[in-house]
Amino acid sequence: MIGKAVSVTEFDAATPDEAISAAAAKGYAFTYFNSNRSQREQLIGQPKFKGVLGPMWDVDAIRYEDQAAYREFSQ
C-alpha cells in the first residue's frame, strides 16, 4: 500500500526520439542514452532524463520514477 501521494507522469512514445520530445514537453531534460549492458535488452538505448530514475522495465511500458516514487514503490 502506498502511504504517501506520488505523482505519475505518462507519455506515449514509440521510439526513443519520441520519448525525448514527449519528456521535454513535460519539463524533463534528456541527458544521454542508457548503455548499461547488465540491464534488460529493452532498456539499452532508451533515453535517460535529469531528475528521474530509469529507464525501468514494466512489461508493457518503460518507466521512469522520481526519487520519492522509487522509495515508496520499493518498500
C-alpha positions in Angstrom: 0.0 0.0 0.0 1.2 3.5 -0.8 1.3 5.7 2.2 2.3 9.0 0.5 0.9 10.6 -2.6 3.3 10.3 -5.5 2.7 11.8 -8.9 3.0 9.8 -12.1 3.6 11.4 -15.5 2.9 9.2 -18.5 3.5 9.8 -22.2 3.2 7.7 -25.3 6.3 7.2 -27.4 7.1 4.6 -30.0 10.8 5.5 -30.3 13.5 6.9 -28.1 13.3 10.2 -30.1 9.6 10.4 -29.4 10.2 9.8 -25.7 12.8 12.6 -25.6 10.3 15.0 -27.2 7.4 14.0 -25.0 9.5 14.2 -21.9 10.9 17.6 -22.9 7.3 18.9 -23.3 6.7 17.8 -19.6 9.9 19.5 -18.4 12.4 16.6 -18.3 15.8 17.2 -19.8 17.4 14.4 -21.8 20.9 13.5 -20.5 22.1 10.5 -22.5 21.1 7.1 -23.8 21.2 4.1 -21.4 24.2 1.9 -22.2 24.1 -0.4 -19.2 24.7 -3.9 -20.6 23.7 -5.6 -17.4 20.1 -4.4 -17.8 17.3 -5.9 -19.9 17.8 -5.6 -23.7 14.7 -3.5 -23.9 16.3 -0.8 -21.7 19.5 -0.5 -23.6 19.4 2.6 -25.9 16.5 4.1 -24.1 16.8 7.8 -23.0 17.7 8.9 -19.5 16.4 12.2 -18.1 17.6 14.6 -15.4 15.7 14.3 -12.1 14.2 10.9 -12.6 15.5 7.3 -12.2 15.2 4.9 -15.1 14.6 3.6 -17.6 12.9 0.7 -15.7 11.2 -2.3 -17.2 7.4 -2.5 -16.6 6.5 -5.4 -19.0 4.2 -3.3 -21.3 6.0 0.1 -20.7 9.3 1.7 -19.9 9.0 3.5 -16.6 10.8 6.5 -15.0 10.4 7.5 -11.4 11.5 10.3 -9.2 13.3 9.5 -6.0 10.2 9.8 -3.8 8.2 7.4 -6.0 11.1 5.0 -6.1 11.4 4.9 -2.3 7.7 4.5 -1.9 7.3 1.7 -4.5 10.4 -0.2 -3.4 9.3 -0.7 0.2 
